[in-house]
Each structure stands twice: as C-alpha cells, then as structure tokens.
Amino acid sequence: MSEAVHPTAIHHLPAFITAPGQSDVLFNVVVIFMILAIFALGTFYLRLHSLPETMAHKSHKVQYELVAVLGLISLLTHNNIFWIAALILALIDLPDFSSPLSSVARSLERIAGKVDGATEPVPAEPEPAAGHPAAPADQPSVEGKA
C-alpha cells in the first residue's frame, strides 16, 4: 500500500493527534494531572473540614469533644450548618465551671470529714507548747511508751 494522503484530509495534524499504534501522550498527562488534582482537592477538603477541631484542640475537653462531634456529623450528613456551628463553638472560649465546682465539693467533703478513699482521715497533730521542745526525728518519743 502506498502512504498517500487522502485528497480530502488536512495536510497538517495537531501535535496531540497520535499515529495509529502510538502512545497518547496528552491522555497520559491528563490522567496523571487528574489523579494529583483529586488527591490535592481531597486533602484540602479534609484539612478545611478539620479546621474547627484544630482550633478547639487547646480548649477545654468538653468543648473539644462537642466540636469534634459536630464536625463528624457535618462530614457524614453533608449539612454545612453543623460545620459552621463547630467553627463558631471553636472560636468562643467557654468558661470553665467544672473546676471551681469540683474544688468546692472537695472542700465540703474535707469539712464534713468524709474521705473519698479507703483511708481514714488523718487528724491534725497538736503543735508543741512553747516551753516544751519537739522531740528530734531520729529519737523515739517517750510519750507513746507506758
């Protein structure tokens, strides 16, 4: 067969048209570009989606858990209002009410004489009188012997 060009065919072909049996370079470049673009957009989406959690990471545990749950709900349901609520909650610094309340509870237990473990409360030792010096730590006390 002769390699003659058909009379109705154009004489100059663009660079992206390949000869029969040759590798399509443009197709391979586009496939690689699309794979990289999908990974880059997915990474950007997940990084943007976890933004409220990273912002709330330094806050209180309860606030961090609420932000994490709202972020997870927004990821699974595709409702953006949950993500916006998580972002707003991460930006607001909630006051810590649990620490003062637990301190008050511990103080009240100490005043009432209750102990939260199996050990007995240790009574306060009376201070020695001004005229009687305290016994040195290396010598045993004579008061305990009968």
C-alpha positions in Angstrom: 0.0 0.0 0.0 1.2 3.5 -0.6 1.3 6.1 2.1 -0.5 8.6 0.1 -2.7 11.1 1.9 -6.4 11.1 1.0 -7.2 14.2 -1.0 -9.9 15.4 1.5 -7.6 15.0 4.6 -5.9 18.0 6.0 -2.2 18.1 5.5 -1.1 19.4 8.9 -2.3 17.5 12.0 -2.2 19.0 15.6 0.5 17.7 17.9 -1.9 15.9 20.2 -3.1 13.6 17.5 -1.1 10.4 17.5 -0.4 8.0 14.8 -2.1 4.6 15.0 -0.4 2.2 17.4 1.5 5.0 19.2 1.1 6.1 22.9 -1.2 9.0 23.5 1.0 11.4 25.5 -1.8 14.0 26.1 -4.1 11.4 27.6 -1.3 10.1 29.9 -0.5 13.7 31.1 -4.2 14.5 31.7 -4.7 11.2 33.7 -1.7 12.0 35.9 -2.8 15.6 36.4 -6.4 14.5 37.3 -5.1 11.9 39.9 -2.9 14.6 41.5 -5.7 17.2 41.4 -8.1 14.8 43.1 -5.7 14.0 45.9 -4.8 17.6 46.3 -8.5 18.7 46.5 -9.3 15.8 48.8 -6.5 16.7 51.2 -7.6 20.4 51.1 -11.2 19.4 51.8 -10.3 17.2 54.7 -7.9 19.8 56.1 -10.5 22.5 55.8 -13.1 20.2 57.4 -10.9 19.6 60.4 -10.2 23.3 61.0 -12.6 23.7 63.9 -11.1 20.7 65.7 -7.6 22.0 65.4 -8.8 25.4 66.6 -10.6 23.8 69.6 -7.7 21.5 70.5 -6.3 23.9 73.1 -9.6 24.5 74.8 -11.4 22.5 77.4 -12.1 18.8 77.0 -15.9 19.2 76.8 -15.7 21.9 74.2 -13.2 20.0 72.1 -15.5 16.9 72.2 -18.5 18.9 71.1 -16.6 20.5 68.2 -15.3 17.0 67.2 -18.9 15.5 67.2 -20.3 18.5 65.3 -17.5 18.1 62.7 -18.1 14.4 62.4 -21.9 14.9 62.0 -21.3 17.5 59.3 -18.9 15.2 57.4 -21.3 12.3 57.4 -24.6 14.2 56.7 -23.2 16.9 54.4 -25.1 19.6 56.3 -22.9 22.6 56.4 -24.7 24.1 59.4 -23.1 21.6 61.7 -19.6 22.6 60.5 -20.4 26.3 60.9 -21.7 25.6 64.5 -18.5 23.7 65.2 -16.4 26.6 63.9 -18.3 29.2 66.0 -18.0 26.9 69.1 -14.3 26.5 68.5 -13.9 30.3 68.3 -15.8 31.0 71.5 -13.9 30.4 74.7 -16.3 28.8 77.1 -15.8 29.5 80.9 -14.6 26.6 83.0 -17.4 25.8 85.5 -16.3 22.3 86.5 -13.0 23.2 88.2 -14.4 25.6 90.7 -17.4 23.3 91.4 -15.2 20.3 92.0 -12.9 22.4 94.3 -16.0 23.4 96.3 -17.1 19.8 96.5 -13.6 18.6 97.7 -13.6 21.4 100.3 -17.0 20.4 101.6 -16.0 16.8 101.8 -12.9 17.8 103.8 -15.0 19.9 106.2 -17.6 17.1 106.7 -14.8 14.6 107.4 -15.6 12.4 104.5 -12.8 10.8 102.6 -13.1 9.6 99.0 -10.8 6.6 99.5 -10.5 3.6 101.9 -8.1 5.5 104.2 -9.1 7.2 107.3 -8.8 11.0 107.7 -5.6 12.0 109.4 -6.2 14.1 112.5 -4.2 17.3 112.8 -1.3 16.9 115.2 -1.3 19.5 118.0 1.7 21.8 118.0 4.1 21.5 121.0 3.7 24.0 123.7 6.1 26.9 123.8 8.0 25.6 126.8 8.4 22.0 125.5 10.7 21.5 122.6 9.7 19.0 120.0 11.5 15.6 120.0 14.1 15.2 117.3 13.1 13.0 114.4 15.9 10.4 115.0 15.0 9.8 118.7 11.8 7.9 119.6 9.2 9.8 121.6 8.7 8.8 125.2 5.0 9.6 125.3 4.0 6.6 123.4 5.7 4.1 125.8 4.0 3.0 129.0 
